[in-house]
Amino acid sequence: MKIIDPDDSDLKQFSERLRERAFDPSCCFLCARHFDDVHLTDEHVIPKWAQRRFNLWNEKLTILNKTEIPYKLLTVPCCEECNKYRLQPIETSVSSAVRQGSEALQALGANIIFLWLGKIFYGILYRELSLLLNRKESGGLTIVTPDILREYEMHLFLLQQAREKVQLVDFNPGSIYVFRCKSPLNHQLQWDLCDNVQTLFIGIRMADVGVIGVLGDGGAQMIYSDEYAKLKAIPLHPIQFRELCAHFSYRSSIATRTPKYITAQWQPHQVYQMPLGGLSMKPYFEEWEEDIYGKFLSHYTGLPYEMVYQGPHKVMTWLHDDSGNIRYLDCNKYP
């Protein structure tokens, strides 16, 4: 049996095929091609190399409906070509880089990191398409619906870079940051993943490497590169990394810009991002409000809001001391 490989050279037909795809097990989550059982493979959303390295196989991930799913069952339908020949080379590169450290991962470039984080982000959502919102009600609503997934059409389109069907011209669609982290002695504490579905935020800490991506902001948060570069002077404690996740996730929620793109038919199809500022003089982000940020910090650290928000206008921080200096936290003393 042969996979039907549509001609994706026509930009309009290519875009429509992705947009009008079926969201079911007969369709590859990435390329949207239909296939029969012979060609069906399971793509592990959290790659096998990470599950092996951090003993995640029997651990569980908390999903949108606040229930848990074992990492080993977090799979999506994927055609053989996308699995073996498109996504696997990315996984191999990231796996090797993470083992070497943050500088090696940074050296892969923002585009590879975007594709890796973007596949995980979209893969988790896609998996939730087949999971019940209330597992006690058979045949009930699923956690994620096709209509919700269609809100991420542009993200899926940009992921087609992995298939060499799309090429971004001189831009990256997200803000990507890599940080040095301290690796806890407890192996179970060496992996951490959190996200914000509404704003395409995702953060992953792997032993001594932490990576954060806001995948749909057009690179808006890269204007803070100098500020966050100072944090690379020391390896971050796990709770400091979670504090950074709260930073990026909250800021992504107060963004004032929505990236706009122009696509041109080519081989591969060319994508251009319009100037993010446009003709507006309005700042990229609304004013930072400490009381609201405190709710994000409480969420990402798991600590009570009354503890982290010490108002008025004062929020607990592990990143800096009272003098504004970067705080060093001993990971073994404070695991």
Secondary structure, 3 states (H helix, E strand, C coil): CCCCCCCCCCHHHHHHHHHCCCCCCCECCCCCCECCHHHEEEEECCCHHHHHHCCCCCCEEECCCCCEEEHHHCEEEEEHHHHHHHHHHHHHHHHHHHHHCHHHHHHCCHHHHHHHHHHHHHHHHHHHCCCECCCCCCCCCECCCHHHHHCCHHHHHHHHHHHCCEEECCCCCCEEEEEEECCCCCHHHCEEEEEEHHHCEEEEEECCEEEEEECCCCCHHHHHHHHHHHHHHCCECHHHHHHHHHHHHHHHHCECCCCCEEEECCCCEEEEECCCCCCCCCCCECCCCHHHHHHHHHHHHCCCHHHHECCCCCECCCCECCCCCECCCCCCCCC
